[in-house]
Amino acid sequence: MKTRVTEIFGIQYPIVQGGLAYLAYSELCAAVSNAGGLGQITAMTLGTPERVREEIGKVRELTDKPFGVNFAIGQHEKSYEALLEVAIEEKVAAISVTGGNPKPIFERLKGEDIRTLVLVAGVRQAEKAEELGADAVMAVGQEGGGHIGRDDLGTMVLIPRVVDSVSIPVLASGGIGDGRGLLAALALGAEGVEMGTRFIATRECVHASEAYKEAILKGSESDTIVIKRSIGAPARALRTDYTLDLVEREKQGVTYEDIKDLISGTANRKFIHDGDEQSAFGWAGQVIGLIDDVPTVQQLFDEMITSAQSRLSIMNGMWESAVR
C-alpha cells in the first residue's frame, strides 16, 4: 500500500500501533514494525531516561524497521523532558503526542529528523496540530479505548470532518480492528489507521494478563463504559463491577481527589498485568465486539490486508454492475 503515511514514516502499511500505557514495550513494538506498520513504545510509563533508552535498545535488537516513541503527556503529573531527550539522542523515527499540548515538544524537535504524530478528537485540535507542524494526526472517535474526546464524536463523522479541515495526512482511530475497518477508514479519506485495543489481543503483547485478553475476547461491543467523564477526561474501559461502581460514584458528584486512586496507573496495572478484575480496570474500545482470537501481529496484518483487498474487489464488482 502507498499513502502519504507510508511515505512519511517509511513503512509498508499505514497501520500505527497506539501508545498503550503499560503495554507498549519492545516485543509488541518490534512485531508491529516487522509486520510493516509503525510500532511504538510508551515513554511516560517507562518512567526514567534509563528505562526509555534500554527499551529503545531492545526494540533495535528485534527490528531494523522504523518505530516510534509515544508521549502521553496529558495523563501524567511527572515531567517528560528528560525522556524526550533520550528519544532525540537515540534518533527514533517518530514521536507521537497524546493527551496534552504538543507545542513544547514540537519546539524542541525543530531541526531534528524525527516525524511527528498527534492524537486529536476534533477538528480544532487537528488544525492546531497542523499549525504546530505535525506530520500527521490520528483522529480518535468515541468508540475508541482509553482516552477519547469530550464531544462523543463517532469515527464515521469525525474522520471526514478532520480530513476536510487539514492538509496533512489523517489516520483514523476508534473502532478499527480488521481489514474492513482499514478499508472504511481509507474510504472516509484517512490515509491510515491507528489501533490500540486490537493489538492488546496479540501474542506479542506479552505484558497483558491472560485475564485481560480473555475479557477482550469474551466482550461484546456493549461491554465497555466511559469513566472519568465527571472530571473532564472521558475514557473508555471494560464494563465490570469495578467500572460500574466508579461511574455511579461520579454521578454522585465526586471530585478528582475522591477517585484519583481508583483511576490511577496502579489500579490499571492490577488488571492489565495481574488480572485483578475485582479491584482494578482495563482500557478497551467497542471494537472488542469484533475480536475473537489472539493471533501473532504478523497474522493480524496478513488477515487485515487480505480482507481489505477482498472487500475492495467486492465493492468494485458492485460498481461495475451498477454501470452496466
C-alpha positions as CSV (number, residue, x, y, z in Angstrom):
1,M,0.0,0.0,0.0
2,K,1.1,3.5,-0.7
3,T,-0.3,6.6,1.1
4,R,1.4,9.7,2.5
5,V,1.5,8.0,5.8
6,T,3.6,5.1,4.4
7,E,5.9,7.6,2.7
8,I,6.4,9.9,5.6
9,F,7.1,7.2,8.2
10,G,8.9,4.8,5.9
11,I,6.5,1.8,6.5
12,Q,4.9,-0.7,4.2
13,Y,1.3,-0.5,5.5
14,P,-0.4,2.6,7.0
15,I,-1.1,0.9,10.3
16,V,0.1,2.5,13.6
17,Q,0.1,0.8,17.0
18,G,-1.3,3.0,19.8
19,G,0.7,4.1,22.8
20,L,-1.0,1.5,25.1
21,A,0.1,2.6,28.6
22,Y,1.9,-0.2,30.5
23,L,1.7,-2.5,27.5
24,A,3.6,-0.9,24.6
25,Y,7.0,-2.4,25.1
26,S,9.7,-3.7,22.8
27,E,8.1,-7.1,21.9
28,L,4.9,-5.6,20.6
29,C,6.5,-2.5,19.1
30,A,9.1,-4.6,17.1
31,A,6.4,-7.1,16.0
32,V,4.3,-4.3,14.5
33,S,7.2,-2.7,12.7
34,N,8.4,-6.0,11.4
35,A,4.9,-6.7,10.0
36,G,5.1,-3.5,8.0
37,G,3.4,-1.0,10.4
38,L,4.7,1.6,12.8
39,G,5.2,0.1,16.3
40,Q,5.6,2.3,19.4
41,I,6.9,2.1,22.9
42,T,5.4,4.4,25.5
43,A,7.8,6.7,27.3
44,M,5.8,8.0,30.2
45,T,5.0,4.6,31.7
46,L,8.7,3.6,31.4
47,G,9.3,6.5,33.7
48,T,13.0,7.1,33.6
49,P,15.5,8.1,30.9
50,E,17.5,4.9,31.6
51,R,14.5,2.7,31.0
52,V,13.5,4.6,27.8
53,R,17.0,4.1,26.4
54,E,17.0,0.5,27.4
55,E,13.7,-0.2,25.8
56,I,14.7,1.6,22.6
57,G,17.8,-0.7,22.5
58,K,15.6,-3.8,22.9
59,V,13.4,-2.7,20.0
60,R,16.5,-2.3,17.8
61,E,17.7,-5.8,18.7
62,L,14.4,-7.1,17.4
63,T,13.9,-5.0,14.3
64,D,15.7,-2.7,11.9
65,K,12.4,-1.1,10.8
66,P,11.1,2.4,11.8
67,F,9.3,2.7,15.1
68,G,8.1,5.5,17.4
69,V,8.0,6.6,21.0
70,N,4.7,7.8,22.4
71,F,4.4,10.7,24.9
72,A,1.1,10.6,26.8
73,I,1.8,13.9,28.4
74,G,-1.7,14.8,29.5
75,Q,-2.2,11.8,31.7
76,H,0.9,12.1,33.9
77,E,1.9,14.6,36.5
78,K,5.6,13.8,36.0
79,S,7.7,15.7,33.5
80,Y,8.7,14.3,30.2
81,E,11.6,16.5,29.1
82,A,14.4,14.1,30.1
83,L,12.6,11.2,28.4
84,L,12.2,13.2,25.3
85,E,15.9,14.0,25.2
86,V,16.6,10.3,25.2
87,A,14.3,9.7,22.2
88,I,16.0,12.5,20.3
89,E,19.5,11.3,21.2
90,E,18.6,7.8,20.0
91,K,17.2,9.3,16.8
92,V,14.0,7.4,16.7
93,A,11.9,7.6,13.6
94,A,8.8,9.1,15.1
95,I,7.4,10.7,18.2
96,S,3.6,10.7,18.9
97,V,1.9,13.0,21.4
98,T,-1.3,12.2,23.1
99,G,-3.4,13.8,25.8
100,G,-1.7,17.2,26.1
101,N,-0.4,20.3,24.3
102,P,2.3,19.2,21.8
103,K,3.8,22.7,21.3
104,P,6.8,22.4,23.7
105,I,7.7,19.0,22.2
106,F,7.5,20.3,18.7
107,E,9.6,23.3,19.6
108,R,12.3,21.0,20.9
109,L,12.1,18.8,17.8
110,K,12.9,21.6,15.4
111,G,15.8,20.7,13.3
112,E,15.7,17.1,14.2
113,D,14.9,14.4,11.6
114,I,12.0,12.9,13.6
115,R,8.5,12.6,12.3
116,T,5.6,13.6,14.5
117,L,2.0,12.4,15.1
118,V,-0.6,13.9,17.4
119,L,-3.8,12.3,18.7
120,V,-6.8,14.5,18.3
121,A,-10.5,14.2,19.0
122,G,-11.9,17.1,17.0
123,V,-11.4,19.5,14.1
124,R,-9.9,22.3,16.2
125,Q,-7.3,20.1,17.7
126,A,-6.3,18.8,14.3
127,E,-6.0,22.3,12.9
128,K,-3.8,23.3,15.8
129,A,-1.6,20.3,15.4
130,E,-1.1,21.2,11.7
131,E,-0.2,24.8,12.7
132,L,2.4,23.5,15.1
133,G,4.0,21.4,12.3
134,A,2.7,17.8,12.9
135,D,3.4,15.4,10.1
136,A,0.1,13.7,10.6
137,V,-2.8,13.5,13.1
138,M,-4.6,10.5,14.5
139,A,-8.3,11.3,14.9
140,V,-10.0,9.1,17.6
141,G,-13.7,8.6,17.6
142,Q,-15.7,7.9,20.8
143,E,-15.7,4.2,20.0
144,G,-12.0,4.1,20.9
145,G,-10.5,2.6,24.1
146,G,-8.7,4.7,26.6
147,H,-9.0,8.5,26.5
148,I,-11.4,9.9,24.0
149,G,-12.8,13.3,23.1
150,R,-15.4,15.1,25.3
151,D,-17.9,15.6,22.4
152,D,-18.8,11.9,21.8
153,L,-18.0,12.2,18.1
154,G,-18.2,8.9,16.2
155,T,-15.4,7.8,13.9
156,M,-17.7,7.8,10.9
157,V,-18.3,11.5,11.1
158,L,-15.1,12.7,12.8
159,I,-12.7,11.3,10.2
160,P,-14.1,13.1,7.1
161,R,-14.5,16.3,9.1
162,V,-10.9,16.2,10.1
163,V,-9.8,15.2,6.6
164,D,-11.6,18.2,5.1
165,S,-10.1,20.6,7.7
166,V,-6.4,19.9,7.4
167,S,-3.9,19.3,4.6
168,I,-1.7,16.8,6.5
169,P,-2.4,13.1,6.5
170,V,-5.1,11.8,8.9
171,L,-5.1,8.4,10.5
172,A,-8.4,7.0,11.7
173,S,-8.7,5.6,15.2
174,G,-11.6,4.2,17.3
175,G,-13.5,1.1,16.4
176,I,-11.0,-0.3,13.9
177,G,-9.6,-3.8,14.3
178,D,-9.7,-5.6,10.9
179,G,-9.5,-5.2,7.2
180,R,-13.0,-3.9,6.9
181,G,-12.1,-1.1,9.3
182,L,-9.0,-0.3,7.4
183,L,-10.8,-0.1,4.1
184,A,-13.6,2.0,5.6
185,A,-11.1,4.5,7.0
186,L,-9.5,4.9,3.6
187,A,-12.9,5.4,2.1
188,L,-13.6,8.2,4.6
189,G,-10.4,10.0,3.4
190,A,-8.0,8.8,6.0
191,E,-4.5,7.6,4.8
192,G,-4.0,5.1,7.5
193,V,-5.3,3.8,10.9
194,E,-4.2,3.7,14.5
195,M,-5.2,0.7,16.6
196,G,-4.9,0.1,20.3
197,T,-7.3,-2.5,21.6
198,R,-6.8,-4.9,18.8
199,F,-3.1,-5.1,19.4
200,I,-3.6,-6.0,23.1
201,A,-5.2,-9.3,21.9
202,T,-2.0,-10.4,20.1
203,R,0.7,-12.9,21.2
204,E,3.4,-10.3,21.3
205,C,1.5,-8.1,23.8
206,V,3.3,-10.1,26.5
207,H,2.7,-7.8,29.3
208,A,-1.1,-8.1,29.1
209,S,-2.5,-10.7,31.5
210,E,-4.5,-13.6,30.2
211,A,-7.5,-12.4,32.2
212,Y,-7.3,-9.1,30.4
213,K,-7.1,-10.7,27.0
214,E,-9.9,-13.1,27.8
215,A,-12.1,-10.2,28.8
216,I,-11.5,-8.6,25.5
217,L,-12.2,-11.9,23.6
218,K,-15.4,-12.5,25.5
219,G,-16.7,-9.0,25.5
220,S,-19.3,-7.6,23.0
221,E,-19.5,-4.1,21.6
222,S,-21.8,-3.3,24.6
223,D,-19.3,-4.4,27.2
224,T,-17.4,-1.1,27.6
225,I,-18.2,2.0,29.6
226,V,-16.9,5.6,29.7
227,I,-15.3,6.6,33.0
228,K,-13.8,9.9,34.2
229,R,-16.4,11.9,32.4
230,S,-17.1,13.9,35.6
231,I,-13.6,15.2,35.8
232,G,-13.4,16.2,32.1
233,A,-11.3,13.3,30.9
234,P,-13.6,10.7,29.4
235,A,-12.0,7.4,28.7
236,R,-13.5,4.0,27.6
237,A,-12.8,0.9,29.7
238,L,-14.2,-2.6,30.0
239,R,-17.6,-2.8,31.7
240,T,-17.1,-4.5,35.0
241,D,-18.5,-4.2,38.5
242,Y,-15.5,-2.0,39.3
243,T,-16.1,0.5,36.5
244,L,-19.9,0.4,37.0
245,D,-19.3,1.4,40.6
246,L,-16.9,4.1,39.6
247,V,-19.5,5.6,37.3
248,E,-22.1,5.6,40.0
249,R,-19.7,7.4,42.3
250,E,-19.2,10.0,39.5
251,K,-22.9,10.5,39.2
252,Q,-23.0,11.4,42.9
253,G,-20.6,14.4,42.3
254,V,-17.2,13.1,43.4
255,T,-14.1,15.2,42.9
256,Y,-10.8,14.1,41.3
257,E,-9.3,13.7,44.8
258,D,-12.1,11.4,45.7
259,I,-11.4,8.9,42.9
260,K,-7.8,9.5,41.9
261,D,-6.6,6.2,43.5
262,L,-9.4,4.3,41.7
263,I,-8.3,5.6,38.3
264,S,-4.6,5.6,38.8
265,G,-2.0,3.8,36.8
266,T,-1.6,1.4,39.8
267,A,-5.2,0.4,39.6
268,N,-4.9,0.0,35.8
269,R,-1.9,-2.3,36.2
270,K,-3.6,-4.5,38.7
271,F,-6.0,-5.6,36.0
272,I,-4.0,-5.5,32.8
273,H,-0.8,-7.0,34.3
274,D,-2.1,-9.0,37.3
275,G,-5.6,-9.9,36.1
276,D,-7.4,-8.5,39.1
277,E,-10.7,-7.5,37.6
278,Q,-12.4,-7.0,41.0
279,S,-10.3,-4.2,42.3
280,A,-8.9,-2.6,39.1
281,F,-9.8,-1.6,35.5
282,G,-8.6,-2.1,31.9
283,W,-9.0,0.1,28.9
284,A,-10.9,-1.2,25.9
285,G,-12.7,0.1,22.9
286,Q,-16.0,-1.0,21.4
287,V,-14.0,-3.0,18.8
288,I,-13.9,-5.8,21.3
289,G,-17.1,-7.0,19.7
290,L,-15.0,-7.8,16.6
291,I,-12.2,-9.6,18.4
292,D,-12.4,-13.4,18.8
293,D,-8.8,-14.6,18.6
294,V,-5.2,-13.8,19.7
295,P,-3.0,-14.0,16.6
296,T,0.5,-13.0,16.1
297,V,0.9,-9.5,14.9
298,Q,2.0,-10.8,11.5
299,Q,-1.1,-13.0,11.3
300,L,-3.2,-10.0,12.1
301,F,-1.6,-7.9,9.4
302,D,-2.0,-10.7,6.9
303,E,-5.7,-11.0,7.7
304,M,-6.3,-7.3,7.6
305,I,-4.6,-6.8,4.2
306,T,-6.2,-9.9,2.6
307,S,-9.6,-8.9,4.0
308,A,-9.4,-5.3,2.8
309,Q,-8.4,-6.4,-0.7
310,S,-11.2,-8.9,-0.8
311,R,-13.8,-6.3,0.3
312,L,-12.4,-3.9,-2.2
313,S,-12.8,-6.4,-5.0
314,I,-16.4,-7.0,-4.0
315,M,-17.1,-3.2,-4.0
316,N,-15.5,-2.8,-7.4
317,G,-17.8,-5.6,-8.6
318,M,-20.8,-3.7,-7.2
319,W,-19.8,-0.5,-9.1
320,E,-19.3,-2.5,-12.3
321,S,-22.7,-4.0,-12.0
322,A,-24.2,-0.6,-11.4
323,V,-22.5,0.8,-14.5
324,R,-23.9,-2.0,-16.7
